[in-house]
Amino acid sequence: MRYIYSIIKADYLQRTRSYAFLITLAVTIYAAYSFVPPPTANYTTLNVPGYRAVFNSAWVGHLSAIMTSVMLSLYGFFLVNTGIKKDIDTEVGLIIATTPITNFGYLLSKLISNFLVLLTIAGCTFLVSIGMFFLRSTGYPFHIADFVLPYLLFVVPALFFISALAIVAEVFLGKYSIVQYVLFIFLFGVITGGISSNKGNTPVVFIDPYGVSTMTTSIKNTINTQFHENIKEVSFGFIFGEKHKVNKTFLWEGVTWTNIYLFSRVLWICLGIGLVYLSSFFFHRFDFERPMSKKKKIKSHEHQHETLTIAPAGISRALLPPVVADYGIFPFIKTELLLLVRKGSKWFWLINAGVFVSMIFVPLDIAHAYILPVLWFLQVTRWSELATKEKTNRLHYFTYSSYKPLQRMLPAQILAGVILAVALALPIIVRYLIALDIYSVINIFGGAIFIVLLAVCLGIISGGKKLFEIIFFILTYAAIEKIPVTDYLGGVSHGSHSGYMATILMLIVFLGLISFSVRNYQSRHL
Amino acid sequence: MSLIITDLTKQYNKHKTGLADYSITIDRGILGLLGPNGAGKSTLMKIIATISKPTKGTLLLDGEDIVKNPDSIRKILGYLPQDFGVYPNLNAYEFLEYIAAMKGVGGTGLRKRIDMLLEGVNLTSDAKRPIGTYSGGMKQRIGIAQALLNDPKILIFDEPTVGLDPEERVRFRQLISDLADDCIIILSSHIVSDIETIADEVAIMKNGILIDKAIQSDIIKKAEGKVFEILVDNDQLTALKTKHQVINTSRQKDKTKVRYIIKSHSIEPGSIAVNATLEDAYLFLTQSNN
């Protein structure tokens, strides 16, 4: 048990001692602030048409907890699903594999470590939620239980289950992170769809790991009882621009924690442990050697023999062709594109191709607003590596000591990323050009440059891929939800064309400046 | 061509100093850097390779300040870091073409140059395979090939023989000797025999300070008359270690042959004076500078 504790401790410290985690916490604090919007805000997070809750401690505590439960479950998966991969990359896994720790013991320690990381973030939103109560409250008394219980009973079980899912995904799909993402988003969609389809007066606790239905059902029942209404639906999540006129305010005292709800939370936790236990039978234990066919083995021996008998030629400077100077960036772009294309499974390009072709046939506005953001998001692991791969592959010694790395290397990486984005958007670009809609074409180019620069900037600042992957996921989710403020590729109509383009341009310039300045410093301070 | 380093200091933080007022002049030929872990060898090499900025001090390459103008040395630099990596999805050709682009090397002769370098490091037959499938030694050889792509006038090799098998090490030494005619080669290694075989001059470092720099024979002279061998009973070994600096021991049935450097002027009875080697001199100088 002691070594499991040591693994958990080391893993937790390793993950939380990073700039990326600090930035995540900063983003979390802002997100927690936005979970409890004031009545004057242009969005809601929990909306009952015609009604508004008073800001008592039950409302603030529960609302913050349920938002944390859902939102952190969503992006928390992306945050923690590389615990085992880190051990592979650092080769610490090879050492662990030789210790007496069981597969289940190791995976359990990773599960708990994942859970602790997410819990740390939830701890921040918890503290912010208390601050939000004093900021938003209009004289209602403060009850700490209204904050502690929802966090304990909504957030903790949900985060535990997500931590377990991250382990299962890593065991079975460790090499295919993009497949993990797609399957997780699909599962998330199925669960939230299942919760939303419940119009009854009893919560669906056994298909709802987050506790959303428990809270929305309680609110529905409160309003129906207080105002003799028959409300069927309570909208949940960031909803922009669909504000209904508020006629009445209602007082909600919080969820009544039933035994069946508590039992369901225990079941979700047990399901998480059970899934990890089952995964432990399939865990590779860092042994990636695949048995080779006989034919291949023989070939390999012949090859080795051949290599050993080659006489070393040595290198004579005089015989080498003269060096011809070429300080252009095109060879870089070529290699960067090659690396982008070769990243990940070849089969995944079939999916890309399928989505690409679909953009030729579906209505243009759907292709632009829904399909293009998804297709671009499918490239997340490619772009997230653009400016971090030198460091992760320990090649930065070469790049930083090369001739004018800042003027040649970084622009080439950005250009390669943009070329990929634009190439993938070609069906839409061509259709817009045919329709002479230059504004939309410019927006797509702007979006391509913005998203690539965001990847480069966050990669350079954080030194890792995770931060961009999470933010890109949130941006894609928001783009599909047509939230105007996060529309980076012009999929939503904006009041002022020039204002929108100027905003994107300013963001591009800002990201570019940060990227070049920080990389300039990094290249001289290894 | 000469590289003049004056009062170079690298202060990482209040408690950690990489280099302290380090001054050295490096001329054409092979300079071997010797020193224990944390001596500042890699720090010095990184600063010369322009990927780390000194806290203070100057580095002049033929009069040009390379701290202020790093691109002046980058054009003629070949650098093999201690702990470098590769892009595993590229094959050797693609990887070297990529590095060539970084170094600003192109033209029609590039392909032939890469061919010849790969042949020189004995990787021709594996050149089309992804580098991710290479062994540690093969990756090291790719590293050596990339360092030579731009016909460098300054070559920096940080622990170049790590991961190479004995045969490859011998080949590497020959290679370096062949290249040394017209350029500065700076080479660090923990393996004294590597330095001993190929370096024209040796610089011994410790705790960020240059202890000595001279041609090998002059360094060795400093340990002359201080190195002895003696055959002792196994149970006498511990006592001997407390009195002298034991360099080497080899068991011979119930006796042990001990090579040691005297700490004081008292020589153990029965000892035989032996010729000092570079390893003896290195250990003598680093220990006596504690």
Interface residues (C-beta under 8 A of the other chain):
Chain A: H303 E306 T307 I310 P312 A313 G314 I315 S316 R317 L319 L320 P321 P322 V323 V324 A325 D326 Y327 G328 I329 P331 F332 T335 L338 L339 R342 K343 K389 N393 R394 L395 H396 Y397 F398 T399 Y400 S401 S402 Y403 K404 P405 R408 M409 S523 R524 H525 L526
Chain B: K46 A49 T50 I51 S52 K53 P70 D71 R74 K75 L77 Y79 P81 D83 F84 G85 V86 Y87 P88 N89 L90 E94 E97 Y98 I99 A100 A101 M102 K103 G104 V105 G106 G107 T108 G109 L110 K112 R113 M116 L117 E119 G120 V121 N122 T124 S125 D126 Q146 L148 N150 D151 R171 Q174 L175 D178 L179 D181 D182
